[in-house]
Amino acid sequence: MTNDQILAEIRETNLSYLMLAQSLIRADREQALFRLGLSEDAADRIAALSPAQVLKIASSNTLVCRMRVDDDMVWTLLTNHGKAGSDSVSRLHANILMAGRHQEAA
């Protein structure tokens, strides 16, 4: 993958993320805060962006979103491919852990 391709992918990801974030915030603010891991202030700013501002921010060569899963335990739970039925329990446990972190951040 060339540098130009990587930058194009970053821009596309930024645009998709910002459009998704605005849509979620407008549809169900509390769910958006939880699912995106946003603060109230960040949600206010994203929701208020004009289409021109979204495009300008999206065209940056830096990702505007980040991976929230930075804990080995959560990654282990999300990638657990064990016995049948344990996948849903592992995902539920991972969601509980991430929800707790969202509460701590708020």
MDTraj code that builds the backbone (N, CA, C; nanometers):
import mdtraj as md
import numpy as np

residues = "MET THR ASN ASP GLN ILE LEU ALA GLU ILE ARG GLU THR ASN LEU SER TYR LEU MET LEU ALA GLN SER LEU ILE ARG ALA ASP ARG GLU GLN ALA LEU PHE ARG LEU GLY LEU SER GLU ASP ALA ALA ASP ARG ILE ALA ALA LEU SER PRO ALA GLN VAL LEU LYS ILE ALA SER SER ASN THR LEU VAL CYS ARG MET ARG VAL ASP ASP ASP MET VAL TRP THR LEU LEU THR ASN HIS GLY LYS ALA GLY SER ASP SER VAL SER ARG LEU HIS ALA ASN ILE LEU MET ALA GLY ARG HIS GLN GLU ALA ALA".split()
xyz = np.array([
    [0.0853, -0.1171, 0.0000],
    [0.0000, 0.0000, 0.0000],
    [0.0900, 0.1237, 0.0000],
    [0.0625, 0.2142, -0.0882],
    [0.1443, 0.3347, -0.0984],
    [0.0998, 0.4375, 0.0055],
    [0.1837, 0.5368, 0.0254],
    [0.1528, 0.6443, 0.1203],
    [0.0246, 0.7177, 0.0790],
    [0.0072, 0.7413, -0.0496],
    [-0.1136, 0.8085, -0.0982],
    [-0.2386, 0.7251, -0.0693],
    [-0.2267, 0.5932, -0.0851],
    [-0.3402, 0.5062, -0.0563],
    [-0.3739, 0.5087, 0.0924],
    [-0.2723, 0.5089, 0.1761],
    [-0.2948, 0.5141, 0.3208],
    [-0.3645, 0.6443, 0.3593],
    [-0.3176, 0.7559, 0.3043],
    [-0.3804, 0.8852, 0.3340],
    [-0.5249, 0.8893, 0.2852],
    [-0.5512, 0.8312, 0.1700],
    [-0.6884, 0.8259, 0.1179],
    [-0.7775, 0.7425, 0.2102],
    [-0.7251, 0.6323, 0.2615],
    [-0.8010, 0.5480, 0.3546],
    [-0.8291, 0.6219, 0.4856],
    [-0.7314, 0.6962, 0.5338],
    [-0.7502, 0.7743, 0.6570],
    [-0.8592, 0.8783, 0.6348],
    [-0.8561, 0.9473, 0.5241],
    [-0.9576, 1.0495, 0.4946],
    [-1.0966, 0.9873, 0.4848],
    [-1.1061, 0.8723, 0.4190],
    [-1.2348, 0.8043, 0.4058],
    [-1.2863, 0.7583, 0.5429],
    [-1.1960, 0.7077, 0.6252],
    [-1.2332, 0.6651, 0.7599],
    [-1.2815, 0.7838, 0.8425],
    [-1.2102, 0.8958, 0.8333],
    [-1.2514, 1.0162, 0.9051],
    [-1.3911, 1.0598, 0.8649],
    [-1.4168, 1.0629, 0.7348],
    [-1.5477, 1.1063, 0.6863],
    [-1.6567, 1.0106, 0.7347],
    [-1.6323, 0.8812, 0.7233],
    [-1.7309, 0.7823, 0.7686],
    [-1.7569, 0.7960, 0.9183],
    [-1.6503, 0.8116, 0.9958],
    [-1.6644, 0.8239, 1.1408],
    [-1.7444, 0.9488, 1.1776],
    [-1.7099, 1.0620, 1.1192],
    [-1.7801, 1.1862, 1.1537],
    [-1.9274, 1.1810, 1.1139],
    [-1.9556, 1.1241, 0.9987],
    [-2.0955, 1.1117, 0.9563],
    [-2.1724, 1.0164, 1.0484],
    [-2.1105, 0.9048, 1.0843],
    [-2.1730, 0.8112, 1.1772],
    [-2.1946, 0.8773, 1.3124],
    [-2.0934, 0.9457, 1.3619],
    [-2.1035, 1.0111, 1.4926],
    [-2.2170, 1.1126, 1.4938],
    [-2.2248, 1.1962, 1.3917],
    [-2.3332, 1.2946, 1.3868],
    [-2.4696, 1.2265, 1.3839],
    [-2.4802, 1.1228, 1.3047],
    [-2.6070, 1.0509, 1.2942],
    [-2.6475, 0.9880, 1.4276],
    [-2.5528, 0.9221, 1.4935],
    [-2.5827, 0.8599, 1.6227],
    [-2.6173, 0.9638, 1.7291],
    [-2.5434, 1.0721, 1.7320],
    [-2.5682, 1.1769, 1.8319],
    [-2.7079, 1.2351, 1.8143],
    [-2.7473, 1.2574, 1.6916],
    [-2.8791, 1.3156, 1.6655],
    [-2.9924, 1.2169, 1.6917],
    [-2.9662, 1.0883, 1.6687],
    [-3.0705, 0.9871, 1.6866],
    [-3.0878, 0.9469, 1.8327],
    [-2.9782, 0.9239, 1.9031],
    [-2.9836, 0.8795, 2.0429],
    [-2.8533, 0.9193, 2.1108],
    [-2.8555, 1.0355, 2.1694],
    [-2.7343, 1.0947, 2.2258],
    [-2.6661, 1.0052, 2.3300],
    [-2.7427, 0.9489, 2.4222],
    [-2.6840, 0.8654, 2.5281],
    [-2.6159, 0.7423, 2.4693],
    [-2.6797, 0.6789, 2.3733],
    [-2.6185, 0.5625, 2.3078],
    [-2.4924, 0.6036, 2.2332],
    [-2.4964, 0.7189, 2.1694],
    [-2.3794, 0.7667, 2.0957],
    [-2.2617, 0.7903, 2.1896],
    [-2.2890, 0.8529, 2.3040],
    [-2.1823, 0.8778, 2.4004],
    [-2.1189, 0.7463, 2.4445],
    [-2.2019, 0.6465, 2.4698],
    [-2.1518, 0.5170, 2.5132],
    [-2.0790, 0.4442, 2.4002],
    [-2.1439, 0.4309, 2.2858],
    [-2.0859, 0.3518, 2.1768],
    [-1.9597, 0.4137, 2.1174],
    [-1.9550, 0.5454, 2.1122],
    [-1.8385, 0.6135, 2.0540],
    [-1.7352, 0.6526, 2.1591],
    [-1.7715, 0.6440, 2.2860],
    [-1.6782, 0.6810, 2.3919],
    [-1.6493, 0.8296, 2.3939],
    [-1.7520, 0.9092, 2.3672],
    [-1.7354, 1.0542, 2.3593],
    [-1.7754, 1.1221, 2.4895],
    [-1.7152, 1.2361, 2.5139],
    [-1.7596, 1.3212, 2.6241],
    [-1.8774, 1.4050, 2.5743],
    [-1.9469, 1.4678, 2.6674],
    [-2.0583, 1.5563, 2.6304],
    [-2.0097, 1.6693, 2.5394],
    [-1.8960, 1.7287, 2.5761],
    [-1.8418, 1.8398, 2.4971],
    [-1.8058, 1.7971, 2.3554],
    [-1.7413, 1.6814, 2.3426],
    [-1.7043, 1.6328, 2.2094],
    [-1.8295, 1.6059, 2.1263],
    [-1.9325, 1.5478, 2.1887],
    [-2.0576, 1.5213, 2.1173],
    [-2.1224, 1.6513, 2.0712],
    [-2.1200, 1.7536, 2.1565],
    [-2.1757, 1.8837, 2.1176],
    [-2.1033, 1.9404, 1.9962],
    [-1.9710, 1.9310, 1.9984],
    [-1.8918, 1.9858, 1.8877],
    [-1.9162, 1.9104, 1.7582],
    [-1.9186, 1.7790, 1.7670],
    [-1.9402, 1.6987, 1.6460],
    [-2.0799, 1.7233, 1.5905],
    [-2.1796, 1.7274, 1.6767],
    [-2.3171, 1.7491, 1.6320],
    [-2.3343, 1.8848, 1.5642],
    [-2.2567, 1.9832, 1.6063],
    [-2.2702, 2.1191, 1.5530],
    [-2.1909, 2.1425, 1.4234],
    [-2.1120, 2.0457, 1.3809],
    [-2.0312, 2.0659, 1.2600],
    [-2.1186, 2.0793, 1.1361],
    [-2.0843, 2.1747, 1.0524],
    [-2.1525, 2.1894, 0.9236],
    [-2.0938, 2.0858, 0.8275],
    [-2.1637, 2.0587, 0.7163],
    [-2.1077, 1.9655, 0.6177],
    [-1.9696, 2.0088, 0.5679],
    [-1.9487, 2.1384, 0.5502],
    [-1.8178, 2.1878, 0.5058],
    [-1.7103, 2.1604, 0.6105],
    [-1.7457, 2.1787, 0.7376],
    [-1.6502, 2.1520, 0.8451],
    [-1.6171, 2.0027, 0.8537],
    [-1.7192, 1.9177, 0.8359],
    [-1.6968, 1.7734, 0.8367],
    [-1.5978, 1.7360, 0.7267],
    [-1.6194, 1.7889, 0.6071],
    [-1.5293, 1.7588, 0.4964],
    [-1.3879, 1.8090, 0.5216],
    [-1.3767, 1.9274, 0.5795],
    [-1.2438, 1.9830, 0.6076],
    [-1.1700, 1.8988, 0.7114],
    [-1.2399, 1.8621, 0.8181],
    [-1.1774, 1.7796, 0.9218],
    [-1.1436, 1.6414, 0.8668],
    [-1.2345, 1.5851, 0.7892],
    [-1.2125, 1.4510, 0.7335],
    [-1.0920, 1.4468, 0.6410],
    [-1.0608, 1.5574, 0.5760],
    [-0.9505, 1.5593, 0.4804],
    [-0.8130, 1.5622, 0.5476],
    [-0.8122, 1.5651, 0.6801],
    [-0.6864, 1.5622, 0.7544],
    [-0.6133, 1.4307, 0.7300],
    [-0.4826, 1.4313, 0.7465],
    [-0.4065, 1.3077, 0.7300],
    [-0.3865, 1.2359, 0.8637],
    [-0.4644, 1.2749, 0.9648],
    [-0.4594, 1.2129, 1.0969],
    [-0.5975, 1.1597, 1.1317],
    [-0.6035, 1.0391, 1.1827],
    [-0.7324, 0.9823, 1.2234],
    [-0.7953, 1.0661, 1.3340],
    [-0.9243, 1.0935, 1.3219],
    [-0.9937, 1.1699, 1.4257],
    [-1.0571, 1.0783, 1.5294],
    [-1.0602, 0.9498, 1.5022],
    [-1.1097, 0.8542, 1.6012],
    [-0.9925, 0.7708, 1.6509],
    [-1.0159, 0.6999, 1.7604],
    [-0.9088, 0.6155, 1.8131],
    [-0.9677, 0.4847, 1.8622],
    [-0.8815, 0.3858, 1.8741],
    [-0.9236, 0.2560, 1.9259],
    [-0.9460, 0.2681, 2.0753],
    [-1.0646, 0.2332, 2.1206],
    [-1.0941, 0.2377, 2.2633],
    [-1.0514, 0.1110, 2.3338],
    [-1.0329, 0.0063, 2.2578],
    [-0.9958, -0.1212, 2.3167],
    [-0.8446, -0.1259, 2.3265],
    [-0.7930, -0.0854, 2.4419],
    [-0.6482, -0.0843, 2.4601],
    [-0.6061, -0.1724, 2.5765],
    [-0.6928, -0.2615, 2.6151],
    [-0.6686, -0.3500, 2.7274],
    [-0.6581, -0.4938, 2.6757],
    [-0.5532, -0.5644, 2.7167],
    [-0.5344, -0.7025, 2.6723],
    [-0.6515, -0.7919, 2.7100],
    [-0.7110, -0.7679, 2.8278],
    [-0.8232, -0.8513, 2.8690],
    [-0.9413, -0.8354, 2.7740],
    [-0.9708, -0.7119, 2.7348],
    [-1.0826, -0.6876, 2.6437],
    [-1.0535, -0.7515, 2.5074],
    [-0.9309, -0.7353, 2.4577],
    [-0.8955, -0.7980, 2.3292],
    [-0.9092, -0.9499, 2.3376],
    [-0.8673, -1.0082, 2.4484],
    [-0.8792, -1.1526, 2.4654],
    [-1.0258, -1.1944, 2.4638],
    [-1.1098, -1.1194, 2.5317],
    [-1.2524, -1.1512, 2.5341],
    [-1.3152, -1.1369, 2.3956],
    [-1.2773, -1.0327, 2.3232],
    [-1.3352, -1.0095, 2.1908],
    [-1.2882, -1.1115, 2.0866],
    [-1.1692, -1.1638, 2.1045],
    [-1.1152, -1.2574, 2.0058],
    [-1.1247, -1.4020, 2.0507],
    [-1.1959, -1.4280, 2.1600],
    [-1.2121, -1.5632, 2.2117],
    [-1.2938, -1.6456, 2.1130],
    [-1.2342, -1.7508, 2.0623],
    [-1.3034, -1.8389, 1.9682],
    [-1.3138, -1.9789, 2.0285],
    [-1.3599, -1.9832, 2.1512],
    [-1.3671, -2.1091, 2.2246],
    [-1.4912, -2.1881, 2.1920],
    [-1.5454, -2.2500, 2.2933],
    [-1.6622, -2.3371, 2.2789],
    [-1.7836, -2.2574, 2.2346],
    [-1.8760, -2.3283, 2.1711],
    [-2.0010, -2.2655, 2.1256],
    [-2.0731, -2.2040, 2.2454],
    [-2.1233, -2.0862, 2.2285],
    [-2.1955, -2.0170, 2.3348],
    [-2.1075, -1.9268, 2.4180],
    [-1.9769, -1.9540, 2.4229],
    [-1.8893, -1.8715, 2.5050],
    [-1.8577, -1.7382, 2.4364],
    [-1.8745, -1.7314, 2.3035],
    [-1.8481, -1.6062, 2.2320],
    [-1.9400, -1.4950, 2.2800],
    [-2.0685, -1.5246, 2.2956],
    [-2.1616, -1.4199, 2.3378],
    [-2.1329, -1.3769, 2.4814],
    [-2.0950, -1.4700, 2.5668],
    [-2.0605, -1.4360, 2.7045],
    [-1.9347, -1.3499, 2.7074],
    [-1.8352, -1.3851, 2.6257],
    [-1.7114, -1.3070, 2.6198],
    [-1.7377, -1.1659, 2.5700],
    [-1.8207, -1.1524, 2.4663],
    [-1.8526, -1.0187, 2.4148],
    [-1.9280, -0.9377, 2.5185],
    [-2.0195, -1.0022, 2.5903],
    [-2.0938, -0.9332, 2.6955],
    [-1.9985, -0.8835, 2.8038],
    [-1.9055, -0.9679, 2.8449],
    [-1.8072, -0.9287, 2.9461],
    [-1.7224, -0.8114, 2.8969],
    [-1.6796, -0.8163, 2.7703],
    [-1.6013, -0.7065, 2.7129],
    [-1.6825, -0.5774, 2.7117],
    [-1.8103, -0.5859, 2.6758],
    [-1.8960, -0.4667, 2.6750],
    [-1.9126, -0.4093, 2.8150],
    [-1.9233, -0.4962, 2.9143],
    [-1.9354, -0.4495, 3.0529],
    [-1.8085, -0.3758, 3.0946],
    [-1.6927, -0.4331, 3.0615],
    [-1.5661, -0.3672, 3.0940],
    [-1.5552, -0.2303, 3.0276],
    [-1.5909, -0.2218, 2.8985],
    [-1.5815, -0.0945, 2.8277],
    [-1.6850, 0.0051, 2.8797],
    [-1.8022, -0.0424, 2.9195],
    [-1.9040, 0.0471, 2.9759],
    [-1.8550, 0.1074, 3.1064],
    [-1.7862, 0.0270, 3.1874],
    [-1.7296, 0.0781, 3.3115],
    [-1.6272, 0.1860, 3.2858],
    [-1.5483, 0.1685, 3.1835],
    [-1.4473, 0.2708, 3.1490],
    [-1.5144, 0.3978, 3.0983],
    [-1.6262, 0.3818, 3.0265],
    [-1.6998, 0.4995, 2.9792],
    [-1.7525, 0.5774, 3.0986],
    [-1.8031, 0.5094, 3.1990],
    [-1.8535, 0.5750, 3.3188],
    [-1.7414, 0.6461, 3.3932],
    [-1.6237, 0.5831, 3.3999],
    [-1.5103, 0.6449, 3.4683],
    [-1.4657, 0.7717, 3.3972],
    [-1.4727, 0.7713, 3.2637],
    [-1.4302, 0.8864, 3.1853],
    [-1.5284, 1.0021, 3.1957],
    [-1.6553, 0.9701, 3.2168],
    [-1.7600, 1.0729, 3.2217],
    [-1.7603, 1.1481, 3.3488],
])
top = md.Topology()
chain = top.add_chain()
for i, resn in enumerate(residues, 1):
    res = top.add_residue(resn, chain, resSeq=i)
    for name in ("N", "CA", "C"):
        top.add_atom(name, md.element.get_by_symbol(name[0]), res)
traj = md.Trajectory(xyz[None], top)
